[in-house]
Structures are given as C-alpha cells and as structure tokens.
Amino acid sequence: MADKRENTVLSIRGMSKSFGRNRVLDHINLEVKSGTVMGLMGENGAGKSTMMKCLFGTYQKDEGNIFLDGREVSFSGPKDALENGIAMVHQELNQCLDRNVVDNLFLGRYPCNSMGVVDEGRMRKEASELFRKLGMTVNLTQSMRHMSVSQRQMCEIAKAISYNSKVIVLDEPTSSLTVQEVDKLFEMMRMLKKQDIALIYISHKMDEIFEICDEISVLRDGNLVMTKSADNTDMNELIAAMVGRSLDNRFPPVDNVPKDTILSVQHLSTKFEPHLQDITFDVKEGEIFGLYGLVGAGRTELLETIFGVRTRAAGHVYFNGHLMNFGSAKEAMEHGFAMITEERKANGLFLKGDLTFNTTIANLPQYKSGVALSDTKMVNATAKEIKVMHTKCMGPEDMISSLSGGNQQKVIFGKWLERSPQLFMMDEPTRGIDVGAKYEIYELIINMAKLGKTIIVVSSEMPEILGITNRIGVMSNGRLSGIVNTAETTQEELLRLSAKYL
C-alpha cells in the first residue's frame, strides 16, 4: 500500500505572473504532499506572496496550472479556495475586532435553524468542541479587540482547521507567539499531519523551519531555486539560495561606543492594563538598548508610554537632562523621538498611499517651497531613502500596498530617518523580514548608534536581541526584572528574568 505521505495533494505547474514589465513569478513548479509540512522561504519580494495570491485567486496567474487532489482548479478568490479545501492564515490578521470569537469563527457561514434564524447555540457548541480538540482555552464571548495578537492568531488557525482543509498555508504564524505558544502550534501542526493535511509554512525563522518542516523550497527573484528535504540541507545552504550569496555572520559587529546617560526613565507606571509598575532605567547616548520578555510582558506598552501615546499614572522621563513627559506622539516627535510600531499595517502605514506619501508624511514642512509642498522635493527624498534602504520597488510612485512586508518596513524606516531622530524606538523592527534584509537593518541600526543616535529595540527573537545590543532590559508581567550586559549574559539568564514575576 502506498504511503499517504507520498501522495501529492497540491501541484503548481508552470505558474507565471507579471505586473507590467516586472516579471514576479517565472514558471514555478511546486508539489506539496499530504501529511507533510513544506517550508517556503525567500527574501521579501522573492515572489512568495504573489504565488500564494495566484493560488488563492486574489491574482489571476498569466500562465500555468494548479491541481488539487489531481483535479485542475482555478479559484475566483480566497472564499472559493477555502470552500474547496485550501485555507490561509495571514501574518497580518484580518478580523472583525468588535465581534467575539464565535462570530469571527463562523463569519460568512452562520448556521441557521429550521426557522431561518442564526443558530447561536450550535455555533457556541461547535466552537467549544473545536478549541477543546485543539487543546486551546479561549473565552468564546470575548471581543477580538481585547485579545492579544497571539491569541487572535491562534483563533485564526483554529478557523482554518474548522473548514476541514486539505491544505493550510501559514504565513509567518509565530511572529507574535511566545515560546510556549510556538510549541503548542507545532503540536497542532503535527496533529494535522497525522490527519494527512498538507501544510505550507512561510517563515524567515531558520530554527523553526528545520524543526517542523519535511521539505523546504526557496524562491529568489521569482524563480524556484531549490527544493530539498529538510534533512538534506542546512542553514548556510538555505541562506545562499535565498540571497544568492553566503552570509558568514548573521549579525554585524556591534562596535558602537556608548557615551554618557541621555535618557532616564524613573518610576514609570501606567493607568490601564496591562499595567507597568515602577519602571526605572537609563540609556546612554549612542547605545543600542534591547527590551526582551514574553509576549504581554509590557515591552510595547513601555515604548508607547515614553512616546506619549499611553497614559502615565506616575513617573517621569528625562532626555538630555530635560523633563519629557509627552502628552502625544506629535510632542515626542518635535523633541527628536521616533517610533516604529509592531503592527505596521495597523498604525505604521497609509495603505492607500504611494511610497512618496508614506516616506514624507511625518516631515512635510521640510518639503515646502514657499507656502506649498514641492512634489520634486518629496519625490527626491523618497528616491534617496529607496536607495539607502535597498527597497525593492519600481519607484517612488509605487503604491505601498504593492510592496512585500519587508519592503514596507524599509519604507517606515526611511520615513523616520527623514526626521533625523535623536532617540529611535523600534518595536519588533525585523518582524516578517528575510535574513538578507535583516542584516541590512542590523547594519543600519548599528551605524545609527555609531553616529550618536540612541536606540531602544524590542525583539522576541533571542538571537537577535543578543546579536545587536549593548545592554538588555528584561520585562516580566509589567515590571523590569533586570538589566544585563549583552556580552556577559546567556539565553538561560534572559529566560529566567522573563519569568521572574509570573
């Protein structure tokens, strides 16, 4: 009897897609077997998202065929794909935040009773049974808005599973999950494999790819350049396939020299949950200060409070010896503060604008000629940042929504660099960015510090926080549980401090 794992459930043959003269996919051939996890890797802009959008009918492919269980298919859109057995969990979650868990789970397919009325009892019962099978504890009546990003993501994965899908695509599913939640996700994935469900796992995290994937495929510049068993390749070969060159080191040397204390945070607390409690620390001029901790520990809330977008209950912030208790982000920006947010699509970008709009929006007075804005100055500034950041695009007039996630992040960096900030706060700045682009951003951060800029960076990736910082503050349940010198600490110490107040 043939091994079910050898049965091809999804076959993509000769898929091509162009936008104008730009060929994004060039005759892609990919096979995914039932009961396996296919890792899909590639730099931002390599074609991963375009290939998935062609698969789900969001884009219409120019050439090629798609076969599901040996039957040729061509979906009219994601809903059509979902109803035919292919589901996708997106990195950027699209949920009705003011509705509860059950409503989001059954969105677009509410069951009705014999009277034609939505059967809410049946919905709650089926949702409860689904989460029980998945080993997940969820408050079914809680609105999505009041859940953490990680909880919302796990609900989206449960929704995909509820469709009895044959193929589930997971796009950067662990970007906002704790170590424990990643373990739970992988446990769920192994359970789905045993049910002969095929999974396509899109990620930039090498360690996860090797832990969970059976096969790995790599896209580069719209071409499928490698497909291998995970057991027959290694990290160096993957990096070389992705970027077309080898990276001898994952991180540039951290050779900045911090000077005297420039930022002093004293006894900072917040009014609303999650509460920050009596946070005190100093950061030096030209220093890269990392903030580590589990999801929900209060790292983002700390940055938001310093930046003036979260209400303080007590405490003070001093910069260059001056009191800086900001009441708004505008006030913080006027004093040389900048902040890259974790959720770039929610509060970092204007998705209906082009690159020029998104690059210049935070610094409009600089581009005036007389009383009017100068299009020429704005376009030139955008072109400069595209070059500095190595952003993959056709030009300043491109819509920001047409760029890959990593290239969108580069535009956000460029926007803030146009303001020449003195203190740059970054919340997960390399989230969803490929290994080659990460290295470029690490170089940018270190070079900024060498020029005297002060950096505070939040990261959930242990190697990253250890690879690019001078010191690390560890958050635990709203408190600062310790500050360590990066060169002298260990992963074990960071984990111990992150669990100190749990």
JOGILIN-V759509 format. One record per pair of residues at least 4 apart in sequence whose C-alpha atoms are under 8 Angstrom apart, sorted by the first residue. I is the first residue (numbers start at 1). GAP is how many residues later the second one is. Records with the same first field share a line. If there is no record, write none. Layout:
BEGIN
I: GAP + GAP
END
This chain:
BEGIN
2: 4
3: 4
4: 30 + 31 + 192
5: 28 + 29 + 30 + 31 + 191
6: 27 + 28
7: 26 + 27
8: 23 + 24 + 25 + 26 + 61
9: 22 + 23 + 24 + 25 + 58 + 59 + 60 + 61 + 157 + 158 + 189
10: 21 + 22 + 23 + 56 + 57 + 58 + 59 + 60 + 157
11: 18 + 19 + 20 + 21 + 55 + 56 + 57 + 59
12: 16 + 17 + 18 + 19 + 52 + 53 + 54 + 55
13: 14 + 15 + 16 + 17 + 51 + 52 + 53
14: 12 + 13 + 14 + 15 + 49 + 50 + 51
15: 10 + 11 + 12 + 13 + 14 + 46 + 47 + 48 + 49 + 50
16: 7 + 8 + 9 + 10 + 11 + 12 + 45 + 46 + 47 + 48
17: 6 + 7 + 8 + 9 + 33 + 44 + 45 + 46
18: 4 + 5 + 6 + 7 + 44
19: 4 + 5
23: 199
24: 22 + 23 + 26 + 197 + 198
25: 22 + 25 + 26 + 196 + 197 + 198
26: 196 + 197
27: 36 + 37 + 196
28: 195 + 196
29: 195
32: 4 + 6 + 166 + 168
33: 165
34: 132 + 159 + 162 + 163 + 164
35: 157 + 158 + 159 + 160 + 161 + 162 + 163 + 164
36: 157 + 160 + 161 + 162 + 163 + 177 + 178 + 179
37: 156 + 161 + 162 + 163 + 164 + 175 + 176 + 177 + 178
38: 160 + 161 + 162 + 163 + 175 + 176 + 177 + 178 + 179
39: 161 + 162 + 163 + 164 + 170 + 174 + 175 + 176 + 177 + 178
40: 8 + 160 + 161 + 162 + 163 + 176 + 177 + 178 + 179
41: 7 + 161 + 162 + 163 + 175 + 176 + 177 + 178 + 201
42: 4 + 5 + 6 + 162 + 176 + 177 + 178 + 200 + 201 + 392
43: 176 + 177 + 199 + 200 + 390 + 391 + 392 + 393 + 394
44: 4 + 360 + 361 + 362 + 363 + 389 + 390 + 393
45: 176 + 347 + 358 + 359 + 361 + 362
46: 173 + 174 + 175 + 176 + 177
47: 4 + 172 + 173 + 174 + 175 + 176
48: 4 + 171
49: 4 + 355
50: 4 + 9
51: 4
52: 4
53: 4 + 5 + 6
54: 4 + 5 + 6 + 7
55: 11 + 19 + 20
56: 19 + 20 + 21 + 22 + 24 + 25 + 30
57: 17 + 18 + 19 + 20 + 21 + 24
58: 18 + 19 + 20
65: 7 + 8 + 9
66: 6 + 7 + 8
67: 4 + 5 + 6
68: 4 + 5
75: 5 + 6
76: 4 + 5
77: 4
78: 4 + 9
79: 4
80: 4
81: 4 + 5 + 6
82: 4 + 5 + 81 + 83
83: 80
84: 81
85: 78 + 79 + 80 + 81 + 82
86: 79 + 80 + 81 + 82 + 83
87: 73 + 76 + 78 + 80 + 81 + 82
88: 72 + 80 + 81 + 82 + 83
89: 4 + 67 + 68 + 71 + 79 + 80 + 81 + 82 + 84
90: 4 + 80 + 81 + 82 + 83
91: 79 + 80 + 81 + 82 + 84
92: 253
93: 59 + 60 + 63
95: 9 + 49
96: 8 + 48
97: 46 + 47 + 48
98: 45 + 46 + 47
99: 4 + 5 + 44 + 45
100: 4 + 40 + 41 + 42 + 43 + 44
101: 4 + 38 + 39 + 40 + 41 + 42 + 43 + 54
102: 4 + 21 + 22 + 25 + 38 + 39
103: 4
105: 22 + 50 + 51 + 53 + 54
106: 4 + 17 + 53
110: 8 + 9 + 13
111: 7 + 8 + 9 + 11 + 12
112: 4 + 5 + 6 + 7
113: 4 + 5 + 6
119: 4
120: 4
121: 4
122: 4
123: 4
124: 4 + 16
125: 4
126: 4
127: 4 + 13
128: 4 + 12
129: 4
130: 4 + 28 + 32
131: 4 + 5 + 6 + 7 + 27
132: 4 + 5
134: 24 + 54
142: 4 + 5
143: 4
144: 8
147: 4 + 5
148: 4 + 148
149: 4 + 27
150: 4 + 26 + 27 + 28 + 31 + 145
151: 4
152: 4
153: 4 + 20
154: 4 + 31
155: 4
156: 4
157: 4
158: 4
159: 4
160: 4 + 5 + 8
161: 4 + 7
165: 32
166: 30 + 31 + 32
167: 30 + 31 + 32 + 33
168: 29 + 30 + 31 + 32
169: 30 + 31 + 32 + 33
170: 29 + 30 + 31 + 32
171: 30 + 31 + 32
172: 29 + 30 + 31 + 32 + 260
173: 4 + 30
174: 4 + 8
175: 256 + 257
176: 119 + 284
177: 4 + 5 + 118
178: 4 + 116 + 117 + 282
179: 4
180: 4
181: 4
182: 4
183: 4
184: 4
185: 4
186: 4 + 26
187: 4
188: 4
189: 4 + 10
190: 4
191: 4
192: 4 + 5 + 6
193: 4 + 5 + 6
201: 8 + 12
203: 5 + 6 + 229
204: 228 + 229 + 230 + 231
205: 4
206: 4 + 29
207: 4
208: 4 + 5
209: 4 + 7
210: 20
213: 17
214: 15 + 16 + 17
215: 12 + 13 + 14 + 15
216: 10 + 11 + 12 + 13 + 14
217: 7 + 8 + 9 + 10 + 11
218: 6 + 7 + 8 + 9 + 20 + 23 + 24
219: 4 + 5 + 6 + 7 + 23
220: 4 + 5 + 21 + 22 + 23
225: 16
226: 15
228: 4 + 5
229: 4
230: 4
233: 4 + 5
234: 4
235: 4
236: 4 + 10 + 11
237: 4 + 9
238: 4
239: 4 + 5 + 6 + 7 + 8 + 196
240: 4 + 5 + 6 + 7
241: 4
243: 193
250: 185 + 189
251: 188 + 191 + 216 + 217
252: 187 + 190 + 191 + 216
253: 215
254: 192 + 213 + 214 + 215 + 216
255: 191 + 195
256: 30 + 31 + 190 + 191 + 193 + 194
257: 29 + 30 + 193
258: 26 + 27 + 28 + 29 + 191 + 194
259: 25 + 26 + 27 + 28
260: 24 + 25
261: 21 + 22 + 23 + 24
262: 20 + 21 + 22 + 23 + 56 + 57 + 58 + 59
263: 19 + 20 + 21 + 22 + 54 + 55 + 56 + 57 + 58
264: 16 + 17 + 18 + 19 + 53 + 54 + 55
265: 14 + 15 + 16 + 17 + 50 + 51 + 52 + 53
266: 12 + 13 + 14 + 15 + 49 + 50 + 51
267: 10 + 11 + 12 + 13 + 47 + 48 + 49
268: 8 + 9 + 10 + 11 + 12 + 44 + 45 + 46 + 47 + 48 + 49
269: 6 + 7 + 8 + 9 + 10 + 43 + 44 + 45 + 46
270: 5 + 6 + 7 + 35 + 40 + 41 + 42 + 43 + 44
271: 4 + 40 + 41 + 42
272: 39
274: 22 + 24 + 27 + 204
275: 23 + 203
276: 22 + 25 + 26 + 202 + 203
277: 201 + 202
278: 37 + 201
279: 200 + 201
280: 200
283: 4 + 6 + 171
284: 170
285: 167 + 168 + 169
286: 162 + 163 + 164 + 165 + 166 + 167 + 168 + 169
287: 162 + 165 + 166 + 167 + 168 + 182 + 183
288: 158 + 161 + 166 + 167 + 168 + 169 + 180 + 181 + 182 + 183
289: 166 + 167 + 168 + 180 + 181 + 182 + 183 + 184
290: 166 + 167 + 168 + 169 + 175 + 179 + 180 + 181 + 182 + 183
291: 8 + 165 + 166 + 167 + 168 + 174 + 181 + 182 + 183 + 184
292: 7 + 166 + 167 + 168 + 173 + 180 + 181 + 182 + 183 + 202 + 206
293: 4 + 6 + 167 + 181 + 182 + 183 + 201 + 202 + 205
294: 166 + 181 + 182 + 204
295: 165
296: 181
297: 178 + 179 + 180 + 181 + 182
298: 4 + 177 + 178 + 179 + 180 + 181
299: 4 + 159 + 176 + 179
300: 4 + 127 + 158
301: 4 + 9
302: 4
303: 4 + 122 + 124
304: 4 + 5 + 6
305: 4 + 5 + 6 + 7
306: 4 + 11 + 19 + 20
307: 19 + 21 + 22 + 25 + 30 + 31 + 32
308: 17 + 18 + 19 + 20 + 21 + 23 + 24
309: 18 + 19 + 20
311: 16
316: 7 + 8 + 9
317: 6 + 7 + 8
318: 4 + 5 + 6 + 7
319: 4 + 5
324: 8
326: 5 + 6
327: 4
328: 4
329: 4
330: 4
331: 4
332: 4 + 5 + 6
333: 4 + 5 + 88
336: 83 + 84 + 85 + 86 + 87
337: 84 + 85 + 86 + 87 + 88
338: 78 + 83 + 84 + 85 + 86 + 87
339: 77 + 85 + 86 + 87 + 88
340: 4 + 8 + 72 + 73 + 85 + 86 + 87 + 89
341: 6 + 7 + 85 + 86 + 87 + 88
342: 84 + 85 + 86 + 87 + 89
343: 4 + 5
344: 4 + 5 + 65
345: 4 + 5 + 6
348: 64
349: 9 + 63
350: 8 + 50
351: 48 + 49 + 50
352: 47 + 48 + 49
353: 4 + 5 + 46 + 47 + 48
354: 4 + 42 + 43 + 44 + 45 + 46
355: 4 + 27 + 40 + 41 + 42 + 43 + 44 + 45 + 56
356: 4 + 22 + 23 + 26 + 40 + 41
357: 4
358: 42 + 53 + 54 + 57
359: 22 + 23 + 52 + 53 + 55 + 56 + 57 + 59
360: 4 + 18 + 21 + 22 + 55 + 58
361: 54
362: 53 + 54 + 57
363: 4 + 52 + 55 + 56
364: 4 + 9
365: 8
367: 6 + 7 + 8 + 10 + 11
368: 4 + 5 + 6 + 9
369: 4 + 5
374: 4
375: 4
376: 4
377: 4
378: 4
379: 4 + 17
380: 4
381: 4 + 37
382: 4 + 14 + 32
383: 4 + 12 + 13
384: 4
385: 4 + 26 + 29
386: 4 + 5 + 6 + 10 + 25 + 28
387: 4
389: 21 + 22 + 25 + 51
391: 16 + 19 + 20
392: 11 + 15
393: 5 + 10
394: 4
398: 4
399: 4
400: 8
403: 4 + 5
404: 4
405: 4 + 27 + 28
406: 4 + 24 + 26 + 27 + 28 + 31
407: 4
408: 4
409: 4 + 20 + 21
410: 4
411: 4
412: 4
413: 4
414: 4
415: 4
416: 4 + 5
417: 4
421: 32
422: 30 + 31 + 32
423: 30 + 31 + 32 + 33
424: 29 + 30 + 31 + 32
425: 30 + 31 + 32
426: 29 + 30 + 31 + 32
427: 30 + 31 + 32
428: 29 + 30 + 31 + 32
429: 28 + 29 + 30
430: 8 + 11
433: 4 + 5
434: 4
435: 4
436: 4
437: 4
438: 4
439: 4
440: 4
441: 4
442: 4 + 26
443: 4
444: 4
445: 4 + 10
446: 4 + 22
447: 4
448: 4 + 5 + 6
449: 4 + 5 + 6
458: 7
459: 5 + 6
460: 5
461: 4
462: 4 + 29
463: 4
464: 4
465: 4 + 7
466: 20
469: 17
470: 15 + 16 + 17
471: 12 + 13 + 14 + 15
472: 11 + 12 + 13 + 14
473: 7 + 8 + 9 + 10 + 11
474: 6 + 7 + 8 + 9 + 20 + 23 + 24
475: 4 + 5 + 6 + 7 + 22 + 23
476: 4 + 5 + 21 + 22 + 23 + 24 + 25 + 26
477: 24 + 25
479: 22
481: 16 + 17 + 19 + 20
482: 15
484: 4 + 5
485: 4
489: 4 + 5
490: 4
491: 4
492: 4
493: 4
494: 4
495: 4
496: 4
END
